[in-house]
Amino acid sequence: MVDEAMRHALVLLYPRLRRFAIRLAGSVVDADDLVQHACERALSFDRHWKPGTRLDSWLYRVIQNCWSDEKKSARTRFQTQFDDAGDMGADDGERKVDARLILEVACRELRHLPEEQRAVLVLVCMDGLSYREVAATLHIPMGTVMSRLARGRLTLARRIEAAASISHAENSTT
């Protein structure tokens, strides 16, 4: 029987799990399916979770494993969909539009990163996990976390800059 505390914790963690899955899968539809599958798996195999350890880290790993299983069984296409940009602190409409456009470009370019770099970037930059927590979650050395994060940030920055240059060039010719 599944512990009620675990069920309650799953409900509280759901928004974070969904955000991670969206960035990992690249689409809201695929992410929702992924989180549902991961939650079902977690509830079915709750005996594998060790009480006293971080449930969120265990669930991130379950999601990552489910995603890997899904990719192995069928090639899924990325569909770029974004959820609300949320409160970005923009004071005026122009800044808010600019921030939204930058967010869209960053999310679009994030999907082009290798899965290993994307997972580390999402966990560190979006979910705020420490390098040590990411290493434990993904079962990789902390040096690998730092390396993937550095390469992912550099590649993402270059891709965003290239996309901005193309957009700027297109806008100046019109």
URMORA-V189863 format. One line per field, one symbol per residue. ss: DSSP state (@ for helix, = for strand, . for the rest). phi: phi as a letter, one per 20 degrees, with the letter a starting at -180 (. if undefined). psi: psi as a letter, one per 20 degrees, with the letter a starting at -180 (. if undefined). A space follows every 10 residues. Layout:
ss->???
phi->???
psi->???
This chain:
ss->...@@@@@@@ @@@@@@@@@@ @@@@@..@@@ @@@@@@@@@@ @@@@.@@@.. ....@@@@@@ @@@@@@@@@@ @@@....... .......... ..@@@@@@@@ @@@@@@@@@@ ....@@@@@@ @@@@@@.... @@@@@@@@.. .@@@@@@@@@ @@@@@@@@@@ @@@@@@@@@@ @@@.
phi->.fffffgfff ffeggfffgf ffffenbfff ffffffffff ffffdgfeee gneffffffg ffffffffff ffebfdefcf ccegfmedmf ecfffffgff fffffffffg fefggfffff gfffedemff gfffgffelc ffffgfffff ffffffffff ffffffffff ffee
psi->ppphhggghg ghighggggg hghghiqggh gggggggggg gghhkhiipo qirohggghg hggggggggg hhhqoqqpoo pqrqiaojjp hrgghggggg gggggghghh iiqqhggggg gghghhikqr gghggggilq qhhhggghgg gggggggghg gghhgggggh hhi.
